[in-house]
Amino acid sequence: MLEEQGLRPFTSNTITDQGQLSHEILVSARSGVFTEQEQYRPEVCCAAVLVDQGRTGAIGLSSSAGRWPQLNRVLVAQLTNRASDLA
């Protein structure tokens, strides 16, 4: 289905190449932290962490793009800690 419909560009940062998307998902899955920067909506960055190694679900957060460079490490660390608390 993805091959038929392609990847819709929501912003100029949206990944529309299937190979690049597959690579990003693989890299993120290894780290357990999934992030995106203004790929769906301008001025918004998001992160998500798997809970219980993916069997339970995920928790995530959104941040303004302007604050993301200063806060992303702290936010992702806190998100990872909360996921561990839930597992």
N, CA, C and O atoms as a Maestro MAE file, in Angstrom:
{
 s_m_m2io_version
 :::
 2.0.0
}

f_m_ct {
 s_m_title
 :::
 protein
 m_atom[348] {
  # First column is atom index #
  i_m_mmod_type
  r_m_x_coord
  r_m_y_coord
  r_m_z_coord
  i_m_residue_number
  s_m_chain_name
  s_m_pdb_residue_name
  s_m_pdb_atom_name
  i_m_atomic_number
  :::
  1 25 0.814 -1.182 0.000 1 A "MET " " N  " 7
  2 3 0.000 0.000 0.000 1 A "MET " " CA " 6
  3 2 0.870 1.263 0.000 1 A "MET " " C  " 6
  4 15 0.574 2.223 -0.710 1 A "MET " " O  " 8
  5 25 1.928 1.257 0.788 2 A "LEU " " N  " 7
  6 3 2.820 2.411 0.830 2 A "LEU " " CA " 6
  7 2 3.461 2.640 -0.534 2 A "LEU " " C  " 6
  8 15 3.612 3.778 -0.977 2 A "LEU " " O  " 8
  9 25 3.830 1.560 -1.183 3 A "GLU " " N  " 7
  10 3 4.436 1.697 -2.512 3 A "GLU " " CA " 6
  11 2 3.450 2.292 -3.517 3 A "GLU " " C  " 6
  12 15 3.836 3.047 -4.409 3 A "GLU " " O  " 8
  13 25 2.176 1.941 -3.358 4 A "GLU " " N  " 7
  14 3 1.157 2.445 -4.278 4 A "GLU " " CA " 6
  15 2 0.863 3.925 -4.047 4 A "GLU " " C  " 6
  16 15 0.739 4.694 -5.000 4 A "GLU " " O  " 8
  17 25 0.751 4.320 -2.783 5 A "GLN " " N  " 7
  18 3 0.336 5.681 -2.460 5 A "GLN " " CA " 6
  19 2 1.494 6.635 -2.206 5 A "GLN " " C  " 6
  20 15 1.320 7.850 -2.301 5 A "GLN " " O  " 8
  21 25 2.668 6.112 -1.886 6 A "GLY " " N  " 7
  22 3 3.821 6.953 -1.618 6 A "GLY " " CA " 6
  23 2 3.730 7.618 -0.253 6 A "GLY " " C  " 6
  24 15 2.813 7.345 0.522 6 A "GLY " " O  " 8
  25 25 4.673 8.480 0.030 7 A "LEU " " N  " 7
  26 3 4.739 9.195 1.299 7 A "LEU " " CA " 6
  27 2 4.388 10.657 1.051 7 A "LEU " " C  " 6
  28 15 5.089 11.366 0.329 7 A "LEU " " O  " 8
  29 25 3.315 11.083 1.651 8 A "ARG " " N  " 7
  30 3 2.816 12.447 1.455 8 A "ARG " " CA " 6
  31 2 3.690 13.454 2.201 8 A "ARG " " C  " 6
  32 15 3.941 13.279 3.393 8 A "ARG " " O  " 8
  33 25 4.154 14.495 1.530 9 A "PRO " " N  " 7
  34 3 4.952 15.523 2.207 9 A "PRO " " CA " 6
  35 2 4.040 16.526 2.928 9 A "PRO " " C  " 6
  36 15 3.348 17.315 2.284 9 A "PRO " " O  " 8
  37 25 4.044 16.491 4.257 10 A "PHE " " N  " 7
  38 3 3.270 17.451 5.040 10 A "PHE " " CA " 6
  39 2 4.011 18.781 5.154 10 A "PHE " " C  " 6
  40 15 3.387 19.841 5.186 10 A "PHE " " O  " 8
  41 25 5.354 18.724 5.215 11 A "THR " " N  " 7
  42 3 6.203 19.916 5.260 11 A "THR " " CA " 6
  43 2 7.410 19.656 4.363 11 A "THR " " C  " 6
  44 15 7.556 18.574 3.794 11 A "THR " " O  " 8
  45 25 8.249 20.642 4.249 12 A "SER " " N  " 7
  46 3 9.471 20.451 3.443 12 A "SER " " CA " 6
  47 2 10.448 19.506 4.132 12 A "SER " " C  " 6
  48 15 11.398 19.050 3.495 12 A "SER " " O  " 8
  49 25 10.244 19.194 5.427 13 A "ASN " " N  " 7
  50 3 11.110 18.274 6.169 13 A "ASN " " CA " 6
  51 2 10.597 16.839 6.173 13 A "ASN " " C  " 6
  52 15 11.289 15.941 6.652 13 A "ASN " " O  " 8
  53 25 9.412 16.612 5.656 14 A "THR " " N  " 7
  54 3 8.835 15.273 5.657 14 A "THR " " CA " 6
  55 2 9.678 14.320 4.813 14 A "THR " " C  " 6
  56 15 10.047 14.637 3.682 14 A "THR " " O  " 8
  57 25 9.975 13.159 5.370 15 A "ILE " " N  " 7
  58 3 10.686 12.127 4.610 15 A "ILE " " CA " 6
  59 2 9.709 11.519 3.610 15 A "ILE " " C  " 6
  60 15 8.663 10.997 3.997 15 A "ILE " " O  " 8
  61 25 10.046 11.584 2.344 16 A "THR " " N  " 7
  62 3 9.180 11.026 1.305 16 A "THR " " CA " 6
  63 2 9.842 9.880 0.549 16 A "THR " " C  " 6
  64 15 9.234 9.288 -0.342 16 A "THR " " O  " 8
  65 25 11.064 9.573 0.897 17 A "ASP " " N  " 7
  66 3 11.783 8.469 0.273 17 A "ASP " " CA " 6
  67 2 11.647 7.233 1.165 17 A "ASP " " C  " 6
  68 15 12.007 7.279 2.342 17 A "ASP " " O  " 8
  69 25 11.137 6.143 0.621 18 A "GLN " " N  " 7
  70 3 10.902 4.935 1.415 18 A "GLN " " CA " 6
  71 2 12.181 4.356 1.995 18 A "GLN " " C  " 6
  72 15 12.176 3.862 3.123 18 A "GLN " " O  " 8
  73 25 13.256 4.407 1.262 19 A "GLY " " N  " 7
  74 3 14.533 3.906 1.760 19 A "GLY " " CA " 6
  75 2 15.035 4.715 2.942 19 A "GLY " " C  " 6
  76 15 15.503 4.154 3.933 19 A "GLY " " O  " 8
  77 25 14.938 6.026 2.836 20 A "GLN " " N  " 7
  78 3 15.361 6.893 3.931 20 A "GLN " " CA " 6
  79 2 14.479 6.686 5.157 20 A "GLN " " C  " 6
  80 15 14.978 6.667 6.283 20 A "GLN " " O  " 8
  81 25 13.170 6.530 4.948 21 A "LEU " " N  " 7
  82 3 12.261 6.280 6.066 21 A "LEU " " CA " 6
  83 2 12.589 4.950 6.744 21 A "LEU " " C  " 6
  84 15 12.621 4.871 7.972 21 A "LEU " " O  " 8
  85 25 12.826 3.932 5.971 22 A "SER " " N  " 7
  86 3 13.194 2.621 6.531 22 A "SER " " CA " 6
  87 2 14.462 2.717 7.361 22 A "SER " " C  " 6
  88 15 14.552 2.129 8.439 22 A "SER " " O  " 8
  89 25 15.444 3.459 6.857 23 A "HIS " " N  " 7
  90 3 16.696 3.649 7.585 23 A "HIS " " CA " 6
  91 2 16.440 4.372 8.907 23 A "HIS " " C  " 6
  92 15 16.947 3.945 9.944 23 A "HIS " " O  " 8
  93 25 15.666 5.457 8.890 24 A "GLU " " N  " 7
  94 3 15.358 6.203 10.110 24 A "GLU " " CA " 6
  95 2 14.651 5.324 11.138 24 A "GLU " " C  " 6
  96 15 14.957 5.387 12.329 24 A "GLU " " O  " 8
  97 25 13.719 4.517 10.685 25 A "ILE " " N  " 7
  98 3 12.994 3.631 11.594 25 A "ILE " " CA " 6
  99 2 13.941 2.604 12.193 25 A "ILE " " C  " 6
  100 15 13.864 2.328 13.390 25 A "ILE " " O  " 8
  101 25 14.821 2.039 11.401 26 A "LEU " " N  " 7
  102 3 15.789 1.056 11.886 26 A "LEU " " CA " 6
  103 2 16.721 1.663 12.923 26 A "LEU " " C  " 6
  104 15 16.946 1.067 13.977 26 A "LEU " " O  " 8
  105 25 17.263 2.838 12.638 27 A "VAL " " N  " 7
  106 3 18.163 3.517 13.579 27 A "VAL " " CA " 6
  107 2 17.422 3.849 14.872 27 A "VAL " " C  " 6
  108 15 17.954 3.645 15.963 27 A "VAL " " O  " 8
  109 25 16.211 4.355 14.755 28 A "SER " " N  " 7
  110 3 15.422 4.699 15.933 28 A "SER " " CA " 6
  111 2 15.058 3.458 16.748 28 A "SER " " C  " 6
  112 15 15.071 3.493 17.978 28 A "SER " " O  " 8
  113 25 14.740 2.384 16.072 29 A "ALA " " N  " 7
  114 3 14.388 1.151 16.783 29 A "ALA " " CA " 6
  115 2 15.565 0.620 17.588 29 A "ALA " " C  " 6
  116 15 15.374 0.074 18.674 29 A "ALA " " O  " 8
  117 25 16.773 0.774 17.071 30 A "ARG " " N  " 7
  118 3 17.958 0.333 17.814 30 A "ARG " " CA " 6
  119 2 18.147 1.131 19.092 30 A "ARG " " C  " 6
  120 15 18.522 0.579 20.127 30 A "ARG " " O  " 8
  121 25 17.887 2.433 19.019 31 A "SER " " N  " 7
  122 3 18.061 3.279 20.202 31 A "SER " " CA " 6
  123 2 16.833 3.265 21.098 31 A "SER " " C  " 6
  124 15 16.927 3.566 22.288 31 A "SER " " O  " 8
  125 25 15.683 2.917 20.536 32 A "GLY " " N  " 7
  126 3 14.445 2.921 21.308 32 A "GLY " " CA " 6
  127 2 13.804 4.293 21.402 32 A "GLY " " C  " 6
  128 15 12.774 4.453 22.057 32 A "GLY " " O  " 8
  129 25 14.405 5.290 20.752 33 A "VAL " " N  " 7
  130 3 13.880 6.658 20.778 33 A "VAL " " CA " 6
  131 2 13.584 7.084 19.345 33 A "VAL " " C  " 6
  132 15 14.459 7.055 18.480 33 A "VAL " " O  " 8
  133 25 12.350 7.474 19.114 34 A "PHE " " N  " 7
  134 3 11.921 7.902 17.793 34 A "PHE " " CA " 6
  135 2 11.698 9.414 17.837 34 A "PHE " " C  " 6
  136 15 10.932 9.896 18.672 34 A "PHE " " O  " 8
  137 25 12.345 10.160 16.965 35 A "THR " " N  " 7
  138 3 12.189 11.613 16.941 35 A "THR " " CA " 6
  139 2 11.873 12.082 15.531 35 A "THR " " C  " 6
  140 15 12.190 11.414 14.547 35 A "THR " " O  " 8
  141 25 11.253 13.224 15.458 36 A "GLU " " N  " 7
  142 3 11.038 13.883 14.176 36 A "GLU " " CA " 6
  143 2 11.055 15.382 14.415 36 A "GLU " " C  " 6
  144 15 10.605 15.868 15.453 36 A "GLU " " O  " 8
  145 25 11.575 16.095 13.448 37 A "GLN " " N  " 7
  146 3 11.700 17.545 13.554 37 A "GLN " " CA " 6
  147 2 10.977 18.213 12.397 37 A "GLN " " C  " 6
  148 15 11.461 18.232 11.265 37 A "GLN " " O  " 8
  149 25 9.818 18.755 12.704 38 A "GLU " " N  " 7
  150 3 9.014 19.498 11.741 38 A "GLU " " CA " 6
  151 2 8.672 18.696 10.487 38 A "GLU " " C  " 6
  152 15 8.565 19.261 9.399 38 A "GLU " " O  " 8
  153 25 8.499 17.384 10.634 39 A "GLN " " N  " 7
  154 3 8.156 16.566 9.480 39 A "GLN " " CA " 6
  155 2 6.653 16.531 9.227 39 A "GLN " " C  " 6
  156 15 6.213 16.357 8.091 39 A "GLN " " O  " 8
  157 25 5.870 16.696 10.289 40 A "TYR " " N  " 7
  158 3 4.418 16.675 10.127 40 A "TYR " " CA " 6
  159 2 3.826 18.085 10.166 40 A "TYR " " C  " 6
  160 15 2.918 18.409 9.400 40 A "TYR " " O  " 8
  161 25 4.348 18.910 11.063 41 A "ARG " " N  " 7
  162 3 3.844 20.275 11.219 41 A "ARG " " CA " 6
  163 2 5.022 21.220 11.433 41 A "ARG " " C  " 6
  164 15 5.911 20.925 12.231 41 A "ARG " " O  " 8
  165 25 5.039 22.343 10.736 42 A "PRO " " N  " 7
  166 3 6.110 23.316 10.957 42 A "PRO " " CA " 6
  167 2 6.142 23.788 12.408 42 A "PRO " " C  " 6
  168 15 5.100 23.935 13.048 42 A "PRO " " O  " 8
  169 25 7.322 24.017 12.906 43 A "GLU " " N  " 7
  170 3 7.547 24.541 14.255 43 A "GLU " " CA " 6
  171 2 7.232 23.552 15.376 43 A "GLU " " C  " 6
  172 15 7.135 23.951 16.536 43 A "GLU " " O  " 8
  173 25 7.072 22.270 15.048 44 A "VAL " " N  " 7
  174 3 6.796 21.249 16.060 44 A "VAL " " CA " 6
  175 2 7.757 20.076 15.880 44 A "VAL " " C  " 6
  176 15 7.937 19.561 14.777 44 A "VAL " " O  " 8
  177 25 8.372 19.666 16.997 45 A "CYS " " N  " 7
  178 3 9.236 18.479 17.019 45 A "CYS " " CA " 6
  179 2 8.630 17.482 18.002 45 A "CYS " " C  " 6
  180 15 8.003 17.880 18.984 45 A "CYS " " O  " 8
  181 25 8.810 16.211 17.744 46 A "CYS " " N  " 7
  182 3 8.217 15.165 18.587 46 A "CYS " " CA " 6
  183 2 9.243 14.074 18.887 46 A "CYS " " C  " 6
  184 15 10.204 13.866 18.146 46 A "CYS " " O  " 8
  185 25 9.001 13.393 19.995 47 A "ALA " " N  " 7
  186 3 9.809 12.225 20.365 47 A "ALA " " CA " 6
  187 2 8.882 11.197 20.980 47 A "ALA " " C  " 6
  188 15 7.876 11.552 21.595 47 A "ALA " " O  " 8
  189 25 9.211 9.939 20.820 48 A "ALA " " N  " 7
  190 3 8.453 8.848 21.420 48 A "ALA " " CA " 6
  191 2 9.418 7.749 21.842 48 A "ALA " " C  " 6
  192 15 10.463 7.545 21.223 48 A "ALA " " O  " 8
  193 25 9.050 7.053 22.897 49 A "VAL " " N  " 7
  194 3 9.856 5.957 23.427 49 A "VAL " " CA " 6
  195 2 8.936 4.754 23.615 49 A "VAL " " C  " 6
  196 15 7.810 4.884 24.094 49 A "VAL " " O  " 8
  197 25 9.436 3.588 23.230 50 A "LEU " " N  " 7
  198 3 8.667 2.366 23.428 50 A "LEU " " CA " 6
  199 2 8.605 2.020 24.914 50 A "LEU " " C  " 6
  200 15 9.574 2.212 25.649 50 A "LEU " " O  " 8
  201 25 7.468 1.514 25.338 51 A "VAL " " N  " 7
  202 3 7.274 1.067 26.708 51 A "VAL " " CA " 6
  203 2 7.256 -0.455 26.691 51 A "VAL " " C  " 6
  204 15 6.555 -1.065 25.884 51 A "VAL " " O  " 8
  205 25 8.032 -1.068 27.589 52 A "ASP " " N  " 7
  206 3 8.069 -2.527 27.702 52 A "ASP " " CA " 6
  207 2 8.474 -3.178 26.386 52 A "ASP " " C  " 6
  208 15 7.846 -4.134 25.931 52 A "ASP " " O  " 8
  209 25 9.524 -2.651 25.787 53 A "GLN " " N  " 7
  210 3 10.110 -3.190 24.557 53 A "GLN " " CA " 6
  211 2 9.105 -3.322 23.426 53 A "GLN " " C  " 6
  212 15 9.198 -4.227 22.597 53 A "GLN " " O  " 8
  213 25 8.152 -2.417 23.403 54 A "GLY " " N  " 7
  214 3 7.221 -2.378 22.285 54 A "GLY " " CA " 6
  215 2 5.975 -3.219 22.425 54 A "GLY " " C  " 6
  216 15 5.079 -3.133 21.584 54 A "GLY " " O  " 8
  217 25 5.892 -4.032 23.466 55 A "ARG " " N  " 7
  218 3 4.711 -4.874 23.595 55 A "ARG " " CA " 6
  219 2 3.536 -4.124 24.199 55 A "ARG " " C  " 6
  220 15 2.384 -4.469 23.934 55 A "ARG " " O  " 8
  221 25 3.804 -3.112 24.999 56 A "THR " " N  " 7
  222 3 2.749 -2.360 25.649 56 A "THR " " CA " 6
  223 2 2.313 -1.167 24.811 56 A "THR " " C  " 6
  224 15 1.116 -0.933 24.648 56 A "THR " " O  " 8
  225 25 3.235 -0.436 24.296 57 A "GLY " " N  " 7
  226 3 2.914 0.752 23.517 57 A "GLY " " CA " 6
  227 2 4.055 1.726 23.524 57 A "GLY " " C  " 6
  228 15 5.224 1.342 23.579 57 A "GLY " " O  " 8
  229 25 3.706 2.999 23.469 58 A "ALA " " N  " 7
  230 3 4.716 4.052 23.434 58 A "ALA " " CA " 6
  231 2 4.165 5.283 24.135 58 A "ALA " " C  " 6
  232 15 2.953 5.480 24.228 58 A "ALA " " O  " 8
  233 25 5.085 6.106 24.626 59 A "ILE " " N  " 7
  234 3 4.706 7.423 25.123 59 A "ILE " " CA " 6
  235 2 5.506 8.447 24.351 59 A "ILE " " C  " 6
  236 15 6.619 8.171 23.903 59 A "ILE " " O  " 8
  237 25 4.938 9.632 24.197 60 A "GLY " " N  " 7
  238 3 5.616 10.633 23.400 60 A "GLY " " CA " 6
  239 2 5.380 12.036 23.908 60 A "GLY " " C  " 6
  240 15 4.629 12.264 24.857 60 A "GLY " " O  " 8
  241 25 6.043 12.968 23.250 61 A "LEU " " N  " 7
  242 3 5.901 14.381 23.598 61 A "LEU " " CA " 6
  243 2 6.122 15.220 22.365 61 A "LEU " " C  " 6
  244 15 6.704 14.780 21.374 61 A "LEU " " O  " 8
  245 25 5.635 16.452 22.457 62 A "SER " " N  " 7
  246 3 5.842 17.445 21.409 62 A "SER " " CA " 6
  247 2 6.483 18.671 22.025 62 A "SER " " C  " 6
  248 15 6.277 18.970 23.201 62 A "SER " " O  " 8
  249 25 7.261 19.381 21.222 63 A "SER " " N  " 7
  250 3 7.934 20.594 21.669 63 A "SER " " CA " 6
  251 2 7.970 21.583 20.516 63 A "SER " " C  " 6
  252 15 7.929 21.195 19.349 63 A "SER " " O  " 8
  253 25 8.045 22.843 20.847 64 A "SER " " N  " 7
  254 3 8.218 23.826 19.785 64 A "SER " " CA " 6
  255 2 9.602 23.630 19.163 64 A "SER " " C  " 6
  256 15 10.562 23.287 19.852 64 A "SER " " O  " 8
  257 25 9.684 23.849 17.883 65 A "ALA " " N  " 7
  258 3 10.967 23.682 17.191 65 A "ALA " " CA " 6
  259 2 12.011 24.661 17.711 65 A "ALA " " C  " 6
  260 15 13.202 24.350 17.725 65 A "ALA " " O  " 8
  261 25 11.578 25.824 18.130 66 A "GLY " " N  " 7
  262 3 12.516 26.810 18.641 66 A "GLY " " CA " 6
  263 2 13.202 26.386 19.926 66 A "GLY " " C  " 6
  264 15 14.349 26.760 20.170 66 A "GLY " " O  " 8
  265 25 12.512 25.607 20.752 67 A "ARG " " N  " 7
  266 3 13.083 25.150 22.024 67 A "ARG " " CA " 6
  267 2 13.755 23.785 21.904 67 A "ARG " " C  " 6
  268 15 14.517 23.391 22.786 67 A "ARG " " O  " 8
  269 25 13.483 23.074 20.839 68 A "TRP " " N  " 7
  270 3 13.984 21.702 20.682 68 A "TRP " " CA " 6
  271 2 15.504 21.585 20.799 68 A "TRP " " C  " 6
  272 15 15.975 20.692 21.504 68 A "TRP " " O  " 8
  273 25 16.292 22.435 20.148 69 A "PRO " " N  " 7
  274 3 17.749 22.282 20.258 69 A "PRO " " CA " 6
  275 2 18.271 22.357 21.694 69 A "PRO " " C  " 6
  276 15 19.223 21.661 22.049 69 A "PRO " " O  " 8
  277 25 17.653 23.191 22.510 70 A "GLN " " N  " 7
  278 3 18.111 23.330 23.895 70 A "GLN " " CA " 6
  279 2 17.557 22.236 24.807 70 A "GLN " " C  " 6
  280 15 18.200 21.862 25.788 70 A "GLN " " O  " 8
  281 25 16.374 21.725 24.490 71 A "LEU " " N  " 7
  282 3 15.679 20.829 25.423 71 A "LEU " " CA " 6
  283 2 15.623 19.367 25.017 71 A "LEU " " C  " 6
  284 15 15.268 18.528 25.845 71 A "LEU " " O  " 8
  285 25 15.958 19.025 23.781 72 A "ASN " " N  " 7
  286 3 15.685 17.664 23.320 72 A "ASN " " CA " 6
  287 2 16.374 16.587 24.156 72 A "ASN " " C  " 6
  288 15 15.767 15.550 24.423 72 A "ASN " " O  " 8
  289 25 17.605 16.798 24.573 73 A "ARG " " N  " 7
  290 3 18.296 15.772 25.368 73 A "ARG " " CA " 6
  291 2 17.616 15.560 26.713 73 A "ARG " " C  " 6
  292 15 17.438 14.426 27.155 73 A "ARG " " O  " 8
  293 25 17.239 16.653 27.357 74 A "VAL " " N  " 7
  294 3 16.564 16.568 28.662 74 A "VAL " " CA " 6
  295 2 15.193 15.925 28.502 74 A "VAL " " C  " 6
  296 15 14.818 15.048 29.281 74 A "VAL " " O  " 8
  297 25 14.442 16.362 27.487 75 A "LEU " " N  " 7
  298 3 13.108 15.812 27.276 75 A "LEU " " CA " 6
  299 2 13.150 14.328 26.950 75 A "LEU " " C  " 6
  300 15 12.351 13.555 27.480 75 A "LEU " " O  " 8
  301 25 14.067 13.921 26.090 76 A "VAL " " N  " 7
  302 3 14.177 12.506 25.722 76 A "VAL " " CA " 6
  303 2 14.616 11.673 26.929 76 A "VAL " " C  " 6
  304 15 14.130 10.557 27.116 76 A "VAL " " O  " 8
  305 25 15.526 12.202 27.745 77 A "ALA " " N  " 7
  306 3 15.951 11.485 28.955 77 A "ALA " " CA " 6
  307 2 14.770 11.307 29.907 77 A "ALA " " C  " 6
  308 15 14.577 10.224 30.461 77 A "ALA " " O  " 8
  309 25 13.985 12.357 30.098 78 A "GLN " " N  " 7
  310 3 12.824 12.257 30.976 78 A "GLN " " CA " 6
  311 2 11.784 11.296 30.406 78 A "GLN " " C  " 6
  312 15 11.169 10.528 31.145 78 A "GLN " " O  " 8
  313 25 11.598 11.344 29.117 79 A "LEU " " N  " 7
  314 3 10.662 10.437 28.462 79 A "LEU " " CA " 6
  315 2 11.106 8.991 28.628 79 A "LEU " " C  " 6
  316 15 10.288 8.119 28.917 79 A "LEU " " O  " 8
  317 25 12.385 8.735 28.447 80 A "THR " " N  " 7
  318 3 12.934 7.388 28.616 80 A "THR " " CA " 6
  319 2 12.759 6.908 30.056 80 A "THR " " C  " 6
  320 15 12.417 5.748 30.287 80 A "THR " " O  " 8
  321 25 12.991 7.786 31.014 81 A "ASN " " N  " 7
  322 3 12.797 7.429 32.430 81 A "ASN " " CA " 6
  323 2 11.344 7.092 32.721 81 A "ASN " " C  " 6
  324 15 11.071 6.126 33.433 81 A "ASN " " O  " 8
  325 25 10.413 7.859 32.192 82 A "ARG " " N  " 7
  326 3 8.990 7.590 32.424 82 A "ARG " " CA " 6
  327 2 8.587 6.258 31.774 82 A "ARG " " C  " 6
  328 15 7.786 5.512 32.337 82 A "ARG " " O  " 8
  329 25 9.133 5.965 30.607 83 A "ALA " " N  " 7
  330 3 8.837 4.690 29.954 83 A "ALA " " CA " 6
  331 2 9.333 3.530 30.812 83 A "ALA " " C  " 6
  332 15 8.658 2.506 30.924 83 A "ALA " " O  " 8
  333 25 10.516 3.685 31.422 84 A "SER " " N  " 7
  334 3 11.048 2.650 32.298 84 A "SER " " CA " 6
  335 2 10.146 2.480 33.527 84 A "SER " " C  " 6
  336 15 9.932 1.359 33.989 84 A "SER " " O  " 8
  337 25 9.623 3.582 34.051 85 A "ASP " " N  " 7
  338 3 8.707 3.518 35.190 85 A "ASP " " CA " 6
  339 2 7.434 2.739 34.851 85 A "ASP " " C  " 6
  340 15 6.865 2.058 35.704 85 A "ASP " " O  " 8
  341 25 7.002 2.847 33.608 86 A "LEU " " N  " 7
  342 3 5.754 2.201 33.176 86 A "LEU " " CA " 6
  343 2 5.934 0.735 32.808 86 A "LEU " " C  " 6
  344 15 4.974 -0.035 32.818 86 A "LEU " " O  " 8
  345 25 7.155 0.353 32.487 87 A "ALA " " N  " 7
  346 3 7.412 -1.022 32.004 87 A "ALA " " CA " 6
  347 2 7.248 -2.042 33.121 87 A "ALA " " C  " 6
  348 15 7.424 -3.239 32.895 87 A "ALA " " O  " 8
  :::
 }
 m_bond[347] {
  # First column is bond index #
  i_m_from
  i_m_to
  i_m_order
  :::
  1 1 2 1
  2 2 3 1
  3 3 4 2
  4 3 5 1
  5 5 6 1
  6 6 7 1
  7 7 8 2
  8 7 9 1
  9 9 10 1
  10 10 11 1
  11 11 12 2
  12 11 13 1
  13 13 14 1
  14 14 15 1
  15 15 16 2
  16 15 17 1
  17 17 18 1
  18 18 19 1
  19 19 20 2
  20 19 21 1
  21 21 22 1
  22 22 23 1
  23 23 24 2
  24 23 25 1
  25 25 26 1
  26 26 27 1
  27 27 28 2
  28 27 29 1
  29 29 30 1
  30 30 31 1
  31 31 32 2
  32 31 33 1
  33 33 34 1
  34 34 35 1
  35 35 36 2
  36 35 37 1
  37 37 38 1
  38 38 39 1
  39 39 40 2
  40 39 41 1
  41 41 42 1
  42 42 43 1
  43 43 44 2
  44 43 45 1
  45 45 46 1
  46 46 47 1
  47 47 48 2
  48 47 49 1
  49 49 50 1
  50 50 51 1
  51 51 52 2
  52 51 53 1
  53 53 54 1
  54 54 55 1
  55 55 56 2
  56 55 57 1
  57 57 58 1
  58 58 59 1
  59 59 60 2
  60 59 61 1
  61 61 62 1
  62 62 63 1
  63 63 64 2
  64 63 65 1
  65 65 66 1
  66 66 67 1
  67 67 68 2
  68 67 69 1
  69 69 70 1
  70 70 71 1
  71 71 72 2
  72 71 73 1
  73 73 74 1
  74 74 75 1
  75 75 76 2
  76 75 77 1
  77 77 78 1
  78 78 79 1
  79 79 80 2
  80 79 81 1
  81 81 82 1
  82 82 83 1
  83 83 84 2
  84 83 85 1
  85 85 86 1
  86 86 87 1
  87 87 88 2
  88 87 89 1
  89 89 90 1
  90 90 91 1
  91 91 92 2
  92 91 93 1
  93 93 94 1
  94 94 95 1
  95 95 96 2
  96 95 97 1
  97 97 98 1
  98 98 99 1
  99 99 100 2
  100 99 101 1
  101 101 102 1
  102 102 103 1
  103 103 104 2
  104 103 105 1
  105 105 106 1
  106 106 107 1
  107 107 108 2
  108 107 109 1
  109 109 110 1
  110 110 111 1
  111 111 112 2
  112 111 113 1
  113 113 114 1
  114 114 115 1
  115 115 116 2
  116 115 117 1
  117 117 118 1
  118 118 119 1
  119 119 120 2
  120 119 121 1
  121 121 122 1
  122 122 123 1
  123 123 124 2
  124 123 125 1
  125 125 126 1
  126 126 127 1
  127 127 128 2
  128 127 129 1
  129 129 130 1
  130 130 131 1
  131 131 132 2
  132 131 133 1
  133 133 134 1
  134 134 135 1
  135 135 136 2
  136 135 137 1
  137 137 138 1
  138 138 139 1
  139 139 140 2
  140 139 141 1
  141 141 142 1
  142 142 143 1
  143 143 144 2
  144 143 145 1
  145 145 146 1
  146 146 147 1
  147 147 148 2
  148 147 149 1
  149 149 150 1
  150 150 151 1
  151 151 152 2
  152 151 153 1
  153 153 154 1
  154 154 155 1
  155 155 156 2
  156 155 157 1
  157 157 158 1
  158 158 159 1
  159 159 160 2
  160 159 161 1
  161 161 162 1
  162 162 163 1
  163 163 164 2
  164 163 165 1
  165 165 166 1
  166 166 167 1
  167 167 168 2
  168 167 169 1
  169 169 170 1
  170 170 171 1
  171 171 172 2
  172 171 173 1
  173 173 174 1
  174 174 175 1
  175 175 176 2
  176 175 177 1
  177 177 178 1
  178 178 179 1
  179 179 180 2
  180 179 181 1
  181 181 182 1
  182 182 183 1
  183 183 184 2
  184 183 185 1
  185 185 186 1
  186 186 187 1
  187 187 188 2
  188 187 189 1
  189 189 190 1
  190 190 191 1
  191 191 192 2
  192 191 193 1
  193 193 194 1
  194 194 195 1
  195 195 196 2
  196 195 197 1
  197 197 198 1
  198 198 199 1
  199 199 200 2
  200 199 201 1
  201 201 202 1
  202 202 203 1
  203 203 204 2
  204 203 205 1
  205 205 206 1
  206 206 207 1
  207 207 208 2
  208 207 209 1
  209 209 210 1
  210 210 211 1
  211 211 212 2
  212 211 213 1
  213 213 214 1
  214 214 215 1
  215 215 216 2
  216 215 217 1
  217 217 218 1
  218 218 219 1
  219 219 220 2
  220 219 221 1
  221 221 222 1
  222 222 223 1
  223 223 224 2
  224 223 225 1
  225 225 226 1
  226 226 227 1
  227 227 228 2
  228 227 229 1
  229 229 230 1
  230 230 231 1
  231 231 232 2
  232 231 233 1
  233 233 234 1
  234 234 235 1
  235 235 236 2
  236 235 237 1
  237 237 238 1
  238 238 239 1
  239 239 240 2
  240 239 241 1
  241 241 242 1
  242 242 243 1
  243 243 244 2
  244 243 245 1
  245 245 246 1
  246 246 247 1
  247 247 248 2
  248 247 249 1
  249 249 250 1
  250 250 251 1
  251 251 252 2
  252 251 253 1
  253 253 254 1
  254 254 255 1
  255 255 256 2
  256 255 257 1
  257 257 258 1
  258 258 259 1
  259 259 260 2
  260 259 261 1
  261 261 262 1
  262 262 263 1
  263 263 264 2
  264 263 265 1
  265 265 266 1
  266 266 267 1
  267 267 268 2
  268 267 269 1
  269 269 270 1
  270 270 271 1
  271 271 272 2
  272 271 273 1
  273 273 274 1
  274 274 275 1
  275 275 276 2
  276 275 277 1
  277 277 278 1
  278 278 279 1
  279 279 280 2
  280 279 281 1
  281 281 282 1
  282 282 283 1
  283 283 284 2
  284 283 285 1
  285 285 286 1
  286 286 287 1
  287 287 288 2
  288 287 289 1
  289 289 290 1
  290 290 291 1
  291 291 292 2
  292 291 293 1
  293 293 294 1
  294 294 295 1
  295 295 296 2
  296 295 297 1
  297 297 298 1
  298 298 299 1
  299 299 300 2
  300 299 301 1
  301 301 302 1
  302 302 303 1
  303 303 304 2
  304 303 305 1
  305 305 306 1
  306 306 307 1
  307 307 308 2
  308 307 309 1
  309 309 310 1
  310 310 311 1
  311 311 312 2
  312 311 313 1
  313 313 314 1
  314 314 315 1
  315 315 316 2
  316 315 317 1
  317 317 318 1
  318 318 319 1
  319 319 320 2
  320 319 321 1
  321 321 322 1
  322 322 323 1
  323 323 324 2
  324 323 325 1
  325 325 326 1
  326 326 327 1
  327 327 328 2
  328 327 329 1
  329 329 330 1
  330 330 331 1
  331 331 332 2
  332 331 333 1
  333 333 334 1
  334 334 335 1
  335 335 336 2
  336 335 337 1
  337 337 338 1
  338 338 339 1
  339 339 340 2
  340 339 341 1
  341 341 342 1
  342 342 343 1
  343 343 344 2
  344 343 345 1
  345 345 346 1
  346 346 347 1
  347 347 348 2
  :::
 }
}
